[in-house]
Amino acid sequence: MRIISQDKMKHIEYVFLKITAPEEWLGDNAIHAKSWSIVTLTTNISLGTYSTKEKASKVLDMIWQPRYWASSNALIKDGDFVPGFERYVFYMPKDEEVYNEDN
């Protein structure tokens, strides 16, 4: 699976992700999180920021739910991927696109 960052400038394949809290320092890169962020564990690259921890948690859940995946067939060139999970893309939603179950 590929994950595309909110700003569409970062494109990653399967990684380990974590949620960082506001005011948390993100390792040696000294990136200071100003809001709840979803970042890669190994490089501390932020893929998206959210106004609440609940929204960030919901996005992590969404990543693993096939109904939120887009097919990447248009992006695939011959020989790039083995058929299966890798053929899907998850686009990190913007903060305003993530709703509570109540909404």
C-alpha positions as CSV (number, residue, x, y, z in Angstrom):
1,M,0.0,0.0,0.0
2,R,1.1,3.5,-0.7
3,I,0.2,6.5,1.5
4,I,0.1,10.0,0.1
5,S,0.6,12.9,2.6
6,Q,-2.0,15.6,3.1
7,D,0.1,18.1,1.1
8,K,0.5,15.4,-1.7
9,M,4.3,16.1,-1.6
10,K,5.2,12.9,0.3
11,H,4.7,9.4,-1.1
12,I,5.6,6.4,1.0
13,E,5.1,2.7,0.9
14,Y,4.3,0.6,3.9
15,V,5.8,2.1,7.1
16,F,5.2,2.0,10.8
17,L,3.2,5.0,11.9
18,K,2.6,6.8,15.2
19,I,0.6,9.7,16.6
20,T,2.6,12.6,18.1
21,A,1.1,15.1,20.6
22,P,1.2,18.8,20.3
23,E,4.4,20.2,21.8
24,E,6.2,16.9,21.3
25,W,9.7,16.9,19.9
26,L,10.2,14.4,17.1
27,G,13.6,12.9,17.7
28,D,16.8,14.0,16.2
29,N,15.1,15.9,13.4
30,A,13.9,18.4,16.0
31,I,10.6,18.9,14.3
32,H,8.2,20.5,16.8
33,A,4.6,19.3,16.4
34,K,2.1,22.1,16.8
35,S,-0.9,19.8,16.5
36,W,-1.7,16.0,16.5
37,S,0.4,14.5,13.7
38,I,0.7,11.1,12.1
39,V,4.4,10.5,11.5
40,T,6.6,7.6,10.3
41,L,8.5,5.9,13.2
42,T,11.8,5.6,11.4
43,T,12.2,9.1,9.9
44,N,9.7,11.3,11.8
45,I,8.2,12.5,8.5
46,S,4.8,14.0,9.1
47,L,2.1,12.7,6.8
48,G,-0.8,14.7,8.2
49,T,-1.8,16.9,11.1
50,Y,-5.2,16.9,13.0
51,S,-6.8,19.2,15.5
52,T,-7.6,16.4,18.0
53,K,-6.1,13.1,19.0
54,E,-9.4,11.4,18.2
55,K,-9.2,12.6,14.6
56,A,-5.6,11.3,14.3
57,S,-6.6,8.0,15.7
58,K,-9.5,7.7,13.3
59,V,-7.2,8.3,10.4
60,L,-4.9,5.6,11.6
61,D,-7.9,3.3,11.6
62,M,-9.0,4.4,8.2
63,I,-5.6,3.5,6.7
64,W,-6.4,-0.2,7.3
65,Q,-10.0,-0.1,6.1
66,P,-10.3,-1.0,2.3
67,R,-13.3,1.2,1.8
68,Y,-11.0,4.2,2.2
69,W,-8.4,3.0,-0.3
70,A,-8.1,4.2,-3.9
71,S,-6.9,1.9,-6.7
72,S,-3.5,2.9,-7.9
73,N,-3.9,1.1,-11.3
74,A,-3.4,4.5,-13.1
75,L,-0.1,4.9,-11.3
76,I,1.3,1.5,-11.9
77,K,3.8,0.9,-14.6
78,D,4.7,-2.7,-15.8
79,G,6.8,-4.5,-13.3
80,D,6.4,-2.0,-10.5
81,F,4.3,-4.1,-8.2
82,V,3.2,-7.6,-7.3
83,P,-0.6,-7.8,-7.6
84,G,-2.4,-7.4,-4.3
85,F,-2.2,-5.0,-1.4
86,E,0.5,-2.8,-3.0
87,R,-2.0,-1.8,-5.7
88,Y,-3.9,0.5,-3.3
89,V,-3.3,4.1,-2.2
90,F,-4.5,5.9,0.9
91,Y,-4.6,9.7,0.7
92,M,-4.2,11.3,4.1
93,P,-7.4,13.3,4.6
94,K,-7.3,17.0,5.7
95,D,-8.4,17.8,9.2
96,E,-11.8,19.1,8.1
97,E,-12.5,15.8,6.1
98,V,-12.3,13.7,9.3
99,Y,-15.5,13.5,11.2
100,N,-16.6,11.8,14.5
101,E,-18.9,8.9,14.2
102,D,-21.6,11.2,15.6
103,N,-21.4,13.5,12.5
